[in-house]
Amino acid sequence: MGGMSLFDILLFAGIALFLIMRLGNVLGRRTGHQEPPRNIFGPANDDPSNDSGGDDNVVHLPKDRDAAELQEEMEEEGPLDAGLTQIKLADPDFDPNMFLEGAKSAFEMILVAYAEGDDKTLRNLLSDDVFGNFRQAIKSREEAGQRLEEVLVGIDGADILEARMDRSNALVTIKFVSQQAHALYDGDGTVIEGDPNKITSVTDIWTFQRDTRSHDPNWVLVATRSSN
């Protein structure tokens, strides 16, 4: 007979169910909360090899040994290197080079958001005090009917000047040297400050801060000054 018996149908159904269950175990399930937004200053515990799996005996002993080695190095370093080591002790995931790349991205995002009056972006990247100052400047500009055009042509350099710990807070000060074109327009579109066709070298000194006890990996801008 060419037809399949009931036994054959049940057998193939069982095999199919078994394969589906195995595939689910291998691939896992996605819930929509599995991939948090990436931190622009670098990954925080993104490396699966850093996952302790809840086993304190596996994780804490090597971390304690690394901390002791870093402490010895710090005693032989200059102020900047010692400050970076202090931050590394408080946050083993901190990497100065990766931090600088993130800081350059934040620098550009903040300049653009300030010119466009983008409160949402600024709120995520600035401390309360700095955000208040930026928001007041944007409000004054809007009330006067003015428009700011800020073009970041490029960043020539970004160097860490200072690094230190203030209790649980890590603070890193960076000197940015960039090429910018700046122009402020009145309500009629007339330039009242700057020149949109003139590129100027600008040096900004910004300080970023992060609470190393927080699960939030992001840094915020807490102070700005310019040497120009």
Backbone torsions as a table, in degrees:
resi	resn	phi	psi	omega
1	MET	NA	138.8	-176.3
2	GLY	-80.6	-15.9	-176.3
3	GLY	-78.7	162.9	178.4
4	MET	-90.7	141.6	179.0
5	SER	-77.9	164.8	177.7
6	LEU	-60.4	-35.4	179.7
7	PHE	-63.5	-43.7	179.9
8	ASP	-62.4	-41.9	-179.3
9	ILE	-62.1	-45.1	-179.7
10	LEU	-65.6	-37.2	-179.7
11	LEU	-63.9	-48.3	180.0
12	PHE	-65.9	-36.1	177.3
13	ALA	-63.4	-40.6	178.9
14	GLY	-64.8	-41.0	179.0
15	ILE	-64.4	-42.9	179.7
16	ALA	-62.1	-42.6	178.9
17	LEU	-62.6	-40.7	179.5
18	PHE	-62.3	-43.2	-179.7
19	LEU	-65.7	-39.3	178.5
20	ILE	-62.3	-43.4	-180.0
21	MET	-64.8	-41.1	179.0
22	ARG	-64.4	-41.5	179.0
23	LEU	-62.8	-39.5	178.0
24	GLY	-63.7	-38.0	179.6
25	ASN	-68.2	-35.0	-178.4
26	VAL	-73.6	-46.8	-174.7
27	LEU	-82.2	-27.4	-176.6
28	GLY	80.6	178.9	-180.0
29	ARG	-116.8	139.9	177.1
30	ARG	-100.6	129.0	-174.7
31	THR	-105.7	-9.7	-174.3
32	GLY	95.6	-9.9	179.4
33	HIS	-118.7	14.5	-173.0
34	GLN	-80.0	-32.8	-176.0
35	GLU	-114.4	95.7	178.0
36	PRO	-70.7	158.9	177.8
37	PRO	-56.9	138.3	-176.7
38	ARG	-74.1	138.5	178.1
39	ASN	-75.6	126.6	-176.6
40	ILE	-68.7	-17.7	179.4
41	PHE	-87.4	3.0	177.9
42	GLY	122.4	163.6	-177.6
43	PRO	-68.8	143.1	173.4
44	ALA	-120.9	107.6	-178.5
45	ASN	59.4	30.4	178.1
46	ASP	-81.9	-19.5	-177.2
47	ASP	-79.7	119.4	-179.3
48	PRO	-59.2	-24.1	-179.6
49	SER	-69.5	-15.7	178.6
50	ASN	-87.5	-2.5	-176.8
51	ASP	-76.4	119.3	-177.2
52	SER	-80.2	-18.4	-178.7
53	GLY	66.9	17.1	177.8
54	GLY	84.0	5.5	-177.6
55	ASP	-94.6	98.4	-177.2
56	ASP	-63.1	-33.6	-177.5
57	ASN	-65.8	-27.1	-179.1
58	VAL	-81.5	-38.5	-170.0
59	VAL	-88.9	-45.9	-166.6
60	HIS	-70.0	-34.3	-177.1
61	LEU	-64.7	-49.5	176.9
62	PRO	-64.7	-34.2	178.5
63	LYS	-64.5	-40.5	178.9
64	ASP	-63.6	-40.0	179.3
65	ARG	-66.0	-42.3	178.0
66	ASP	-62.2	-39.6	179.5
67	ALA	-61.9	-40.1	179.5
68	ALA	-65.3	-40.6	178.8
69	GLU	-65.3	-41.9	178.3
70	LEU	-63.9	-37.3	179.6
71	GLN	-63.9	-39.6	178.5
72	GLU	-65.1	-41.6	178.9
73	GLU	-63.7	-38.7	-177.0
74	MET	-61.4	-33.2	-178.3
75	GLU	-68.8	-18.5	-178.4
76	GLU	-105.3	2.2	-174.3
77	GLU	-99.3	166.3	172.8
78	GLY	-76.9	176.0	-176.1
79	PRO	-56.9	-43.7	-178.1
80	LEU	-66.8	-50.0	-179.8
81	ASP	-62.9	-36.8	178.9
82	ALA	-65.3	-39.7	178.1
83	GLY	-64.2	-41.6	177.8
84	LEU	-64.4	-36.6	178.2
85	THR	-66.8	-39.6	177.0
86	GLN	-59.0	-42.2	178.6
87	ILE	-66.0	-39.5	179.1
88	LYS	-63.4	-35.9	177.1
89	LEU	-65.3	-39.6	-179.2
90	ALA	-77.6	-30.4	-178.2
91	ASP	-137.7	93.0	-177.2
92	PRO	-59.5	-18.6	179.6
93	ASP	-83.1	-6.6	-177.2
94	PHE	-69.3	128.7	176.7
95	ASP	-130.3	115.9	-175.2
96	PRO	-56.4	-42.1	-178.6
97	ASN	-66.8	-43.4	178.6
98	MET	-66.5	-37.5	177.9
99	PHE	-61.3	-43.6	-179.8
100	LEU	-61.3	-40.5	178.0
101	GLU	-62.4	-41.9	177.9
102	GLY	-66.3	-37.9	179.9
103	ALA	-64.5	-37.0	177.2
104	LYS	-65.6	-38.1	176.7
105	SER	-65.5	-42.5	179.0
106	ALA	-64.0	-38.8	178.8
107	PHE	-57.4	-48.6	-179.8
108	GLU	-66.0	-43.1	-179.1
109	MET	-62.1	-40.5	-178.4
110	ILE	-68.9	-42.4	178.5
111	LEU	-60.3	-45.9	-179.0
112	VAL	-66.1	-45.3	-178.5
113	ALA	-63.7	-37.3	178.2
114	TYR	-65.3	-43.9	-179.9
115	ALA	-64.8	-36.5	-177.1
116	GLU	-89.5	-4.6	-178.2
117	GLY	68.1	34.9	-177.3
118	ASP	-85.7	89.6	-177.3
119	ASP	-62.5	-37.8	-175.4
120	LYS	-61.8	-46.3	178.6
121	THR	-66.5	-43.9	-180.0
122	LEU	-62.2	-38.7	-178.5
123	ARG	-59.4	-35.7	-178.1
124	ASN	-79.5	-17.9	-173.3
125	LEU	-112.1	-8.9	-175.3
126	LEU	-118.3	151.4	171.6
127	SER	-70.5	169.0	-178.7
128	ASP	-59.2	-44.6	-177.3
129	ASP	-65.7	-46.4	-178.5
130	VAL	-67.1	-40.1	177.4
131	PHE	-60.7	-40.9	178.7
132	GLY	-60.3	-41.6	178.8
133	ASN	-66.7	-43.0	179.2
134	PHE	-65.0	-43.0	-178.2
135	ARG	-63.7	-37.9	178.7
136	GLN	-66.7	-40.3	178.7
137	ALA	-65.9	-40.4	178.4
138	ILE	-65.1	-42.2	179.6
139	LYS	-61.8	-44.3	179.1
140	SER	-62.0	-40.1	179.2
141	ARG	-64.9	-43.7	-179.4
142	GLU	-66.0	-41.5	179.8
143	GLU	-64.2	-30.0	179.4
144	ALA	-85.7	-1.3	-179.3
145	GLY	71.1	25.2	-176.8
146	GLN	-96.1	157.9	178.4
147	ARG	-130.0	131.0	-179.3
148	LEU	-103.4	132.8	174.7
149	GLU	-117.5	117.0	-177.4
150	GLU	-126.9	114.3	-178.5
151	VAL	-113.3	120.2	175.6
152	LEU	-91.0	104.9	-177.9
153	VAL	-72.7	-39.4	178.8
154	GLY	179.1	160.3	177.2
155	ILE	-105.8	115.8	-178.7
156	ASP	-78.6	-31.1	-178.3
157	GLY	-164.6	150.6	175.0
158	ALA	-143.1	113.4	-175.6
159	ASP	-128.3	140.0	176.9
160	ILE	-78.2	123.2	178.6
161	LEU	-94.6	-40.8	-176.4
162	GLU	-141.7	150.7	174.6
163	ALA	-150.9	134.2	-178.8
164	ARG	-161.3	166.2	173.2
165	MET	-109.1	135.7	172.9
166	ASP	-120.7	95.8	-169.5
167	ARG	55.9	-116.7	-179.0
168	SER	-92.5	-1.0	-176.1
169	ASN	-92.9	125.8	173.5
170	ALA	-90.5	132.7	178.9
171	LEU	-126.3	129.6	179.5
172	VAL	-130.0	126.1	179.5
173	THR	-105.1	130.0	-175.5
174	ILE	-123.1	139.5	172.1
175	LYS	-99.9	118.3	176.1
176	PHE	-102.1	129.9	171.1
177	VAL	-114.8	116.6	-174.2
178	SER	-135.6	163.3	175.0
179	GLN	-105.1	121.6	-175.2
180	GLN	-134.1	153.0	170.7
181	ALA	-119.5	127.0	-172.0
182	HIS	-128.5	134.5	176.4
183	ALA	-153.0	135.7	177.0
184	LEU	-114.5	126.1	-176.6
185	TYR	-109.6	146.7	174.0
186	ASP	-86.8	-175.3	-176.4
187	GLY	-63.0	-21.4	179.6
188	ASP	-91.4	-0.3	-179.4
189	GLY	86.0	12.9	178.8
190	THR	-89.2	136.0	178.9
191	VAL	-72.2	121.3	178.9
192	ILE	-110.4	-7.6	178.0
193	GLU	-157.8	136.2	178.8
194	GLY	80.4	-169.2	-178.9
195	ASP	-152.5	114.8	-176.9
196	PRO	-64.2	-17.2	-177.7
197	ASN	-101.3	3.2	-178.4
198	LYS	-110.8	122.0	178.2
199	ILE	-94.4	127.5	-175.7
200	THR	-121.4	142.2	174.0
201	SER	-81.8	124.7	-175.9
202	VAL	-123.1	134.6	176.2
203	THR	-111.5	119.3	178.2
204	ASP	-117.9	142.5	177.5
205	ILE	-119.8	112.8	-174.6
206	TRP	-119.8	144.3	177.1
207	THR	-116.5	127.0	178.0
208	PHE	-107.7	150.6	-177.3
209	GLN	-137.2	147.7	174.0
210	ARG	-147.3	137.3	173.9
211	ASP	-81.0	112.4	-175.8
212	THR	-69.4	-13.1	176.9
213	ARG	-85.3	-12.1	-176.7
214	SER	-82.1	147.9	174.9
215	HIS	-76.6	-15.1	178.4
216	ASP	-74.9	119.0	-176.0
217	PRO	-80.9	-6.4	-172.8
218	ASN	-78.7	148.1	174.5
219	TRP	-102.4	153.3	177.0
220	VAL	-125.8	152.2	178.6
221	LEU	-79.9	123.4	-176.1
222	VAL	-114.4	-12.0	179.9
223	ALA	-160.8	145.5	177.3
224	THR	-137.8	147.8	170.0
225	ARG	-156.2	160.3	-179.1
226	SER	-125.6	140.8	178.7
227	SER	-96.1	1.4	180.0
228	ASN	-79.2	NA	NA
